[in-house]
Amino acid sequence: MALDDKVSDNGIIKEKPEASRPKVRNVLEKDSIQFNCQELDQEQNVDVNPTQTNTQCVHITIRDYTRSLSSRITGTIYNEHSKEVIPCAKIQLYFGSENTFPVYQTSSDDNGNFSIDDIPPGYYTLTAQSDNLKYTSHYIKVLPAQNVHVSALLK
C-alpha cells in the first residue's frame, strides 16, 4: 500500500477499512470431516448423572500374642502305692533336662493339683518331691498355646 492511498484531501492519514483488505487463507488449516453413523432405531439408555459407591469392610482384632501363644502345664500329684493325692508336694520345672536351674517352682494344693502358666513352647522336665517320694518326667513337649496335663505318681 502506498502512502498516497492513505493521505486524504485535508492531509489526515486514513487506513482502508478491514473489509477492503484481501484475505489470505492460512496454509496450515485443513478441512476435517468426521462421519458418525448410528442406527436410529437403536434405543439409547444413558445415565447422565452416574453414581459410584465404594465400600470396604475392615475387621480389626487386637490380640495380646504373648498371652495367646503362651502355654500351660497342669497336673495332679499321687502316691503310686496308695493312689491318694499328695498335698504340698514340691514341683520344679526345667527347660530341657534337669541338669540346669529350674525355670519354675511351685507346690501342689490340698487336692494335689498344680498349675504352671505362661511358659514358652519347648521341651521340659518336671520333677515332684514329697518327703522321700520322688517323680521325674522327661521331655514334656509343649506347643504354642497348648495346655498339657501331667499326672505324677510319686515312688
Residue pairs with C-beta under 8 A, 6 or more apart in sequence:
1 16
5 16
6 13
6 14
6 15
6 16
7 13
7 14
8 14
67 118
68 145
69 120
69 121
69 144
69 145
70 117
70 118
70 119
70 120
70 145
71 119
71 120
71 121
71 142
71 143
71 144
71 145
71 146
71 147
71 148
72 115
72 116
72 117
72 118
72 119
72 146
72 147
72 148
73 93
73 115
73 116
73 119
73 124
73 126
73 140
73 142
73 147
73 148
73 149
73 150
74 113
74 114
74 115
74 116
74 147
74 148
74 149
74 150
75 113
75 114
75 126
75 149
75 150
75 151
75 152
76 85
76 108
76 111
76 112
76 113
76 114
76 151
76 152
77 85
77 86
77 89
77 91
77 108
77 112
77 113
77 114
77 128
77 130
77 135
77 152
77 154
78 84
78 85
78 86
78 112
78 151
78 152
78 153
78 154
79 85
79 86
79 133
79 153
79 154
80 133
80 153
80 154
80 155
85 108
85 111
85 112
85 113
86 108
86 112
86 130
86 133
86 154
87 108
87 109
87 110
87 111
87 112
88 107
88 108
88 110
88 130
89 107
89 108
89 112
89 114
89 128
89 129
89 130
89 152
89 154
90 105
90 107
90 128
90 129
90 130
91 105
91 106
91 107
91 108
91 114
91 116
91 126
91 127
91 128
92 98
92 102
92 104
92 105
92 126
92 127
92 128
93 102
93 103
93 104
93 105
93 116
93 119
93 124
93 125
93 126
94 100
94 101
94 102
94 103
94 124
94 125
94 126
94 127
95 103
95 122
95 123
95 124
96 122
96 123
96 124
96 125
97 125
97 138
98 125
98 127
98 136
103 119
103 124
104 116
104 119
106 114
106 115
106 116
107 114
108 114
108 128
119 142
121 142
121 143
121 144
121 146
122 142
123 139
123 140
123 141
123 142
124 139
124 140
124 142
125 136
125 137
125 138
125 139
125 140
126 135
126 136
126 137
126 140
126 150
126 152
127 134
127 135
127 136
127 137
128 134
128 135
128 152
128 154
129 135
129 154
130 154
133 154
133 155
134 154
134 155
135 152
135 153
135 154
135 155
137 150
137 152
140 148
140 150
141 148
142 148
